[in-house]
Every structure is written in structure tokens, then in C-alpha cells.
């Protein structure tokens, strides 16, 4: 027990805003729930064939990393953390998130590829691999923003995710028109979910990062060199228990660690 307390000093959360404490506890509960859901899928043998095995492995990475980030939430550029521990390192969290998000992007590409196989659309199968390309390129812009503290490249990152989901929705639209049954149903659901995500990113995320960029310019913020930013991201953490500080980012962190994870797990169950 003492080793756990040393790794995650919960006592430091006592003076946090009650809403921050409640939110953090919800994230921790989601982490446990999501791991249990993934284990249930594993145990019931929902993943079938090579396709299912790949989806299961990729989802497992995503679920595990999201559980870690749920229990130790942070905001990268502001260096904000709820729990001040070495495991809350911004650099460490961003590195884990990069691996997880690439896994999730590969899941999306694999899903559309598999639906294209069922629909008998070879060109859609090939075009599906452009989906993770958008997300992989986005990781480079994300790292630039984390290391330099420049929010403009964080806005670019979000825009690339939106572009990837737009391309995914377009391919799913083609699949929906050339298929029937469960393939068509999954494609239509994917279209709706993709466009909802795009609307959220363009309506909430990108404007938020743009405002932060403008605010930084207005107060004369200086940006770090990449090497300086790497050291800063590894070492510096700003603990805050104020809901006013966290509420804007809680708006995207909460669905990221809940709905995003559930979609990742659901993709495992699509027939191969």
C-alpha cells in the first residue's frame, strides 16, 4: 500500500475543487470499466480470424494507454496535472498517447478495409489506408506543439484528424451505397459518428486552440526550441485542482476516455 501511495500521491488531491475530484474519480472508474470490457471481449472470443486478432491487439494498446492517462490526466502544453507524480510526466504521457492513437488510427483503416472486402470494393480497400496516414502525420504536429508550446500546430493536428474522419466518412458512404445488411448498418453508423466527431473538432477543439494561440501572442509568449521543450515536457508539471482551469479540456478528455475507447473495443467485434 505504501508503494502505491508513493507512486500516486492521492493525499495531494484533498484540496482540489470538488468538481475536479469528482471528474477524476469518474475517469478512474472509466479506466477500470474499459479494461474489464476489453477483457470480456477477449474472454468471450469475439475476435475472429486475423482481422479480429489485429483489432484485439491494437485495441488492447489503446485501452491500456487510455486507462493510464485517465488515472493521471494532464494537459500537455499547459503542463497541467491532477496528480503530481513522475508517472504524470508530460513527455511520458504524450509518448504513450502517440502509440495509442496510431493503434486507433490503424483500427479505423482496418475496419474500412474489411468493410470494403465485404462490399466487394477493391479500390476502397486500398483507399482505406489513407485514413491512418492523416493521423500519423497529425502526431508530428502534436509533438511540435507539445515541445514548442505553440498552440497553432495543435490546431493543425486536430484539423488533420478531422480530415481523416472526413475521408473515412466518404469511403463509408460508398460502402453503404454498395452493400446491405450489417455491412451497410455499420457503414451508416460510421458515417454518423465520423461527422459528429468532425463537427466537434471544428466547432470546439480547433477554435479553442486558436484562442489559446492568440492569447499567447497577445501576452508575448516565447516558444521553446525542440530540445528545450523535450526537457521541459519531461520535468515540469503544474498541479492544479481548480475546475476553472480544467473544465475546457475536460470537455474533450472525458469523451476521449469513454466513447473513444468503446468504439475501439467495438471494432474488435466486427466480423472478419
HELIX and SHEET records of a PDB file:
HELIX    1   1 UNK A    2  UNK A    7  1                                   6    
HELIX    2   2 UNK A   10  UNK A   13  5                                   4    
HELIX    3   3 UNK A   18  UNK A   44  1                                  27    
HELIX    4   4 UNK A   49  UNK A   71  1                                  23    
HELIX    5   5 UNK A   86  UNK A   88  5                                   3    
HELIX    6   6 UNK A   90  UNK A  119  1                                  30    
HELIX    7   7 UNK A  122  UNK A  127  1                                   6    
HELIX    8   8 UNK A  130  UNK A  148  1                                  19    
HELIX    9   9 UNK A  151  UNK A  177  1                                  27    
HELIX   10  10 UNK A  181  UNK A  200  1                                  20    
HELIX   11  11 UNK A  201  UNK A  205  3                                   5    
HELIX   12  12 UNK A  206  UNK A  218  1                                  13    
HELIX   13  13 UNK A  226  UNK A  235  1                                  10    
HELIX   14  14 UNK A  243  UNK A  256  1                                  14    
HELIX   15  15 UNK A  259  UNK A  268  1                                  10    
SHEET    1   A 3 UNK A  74  UNK A  75  0                                        
SHEET    2   A 3 UNK A  80  UNK A  81 -1                                        
SHEET    3   A 3 UNK A 238  UNK A 239  1                                        
END                                                                             
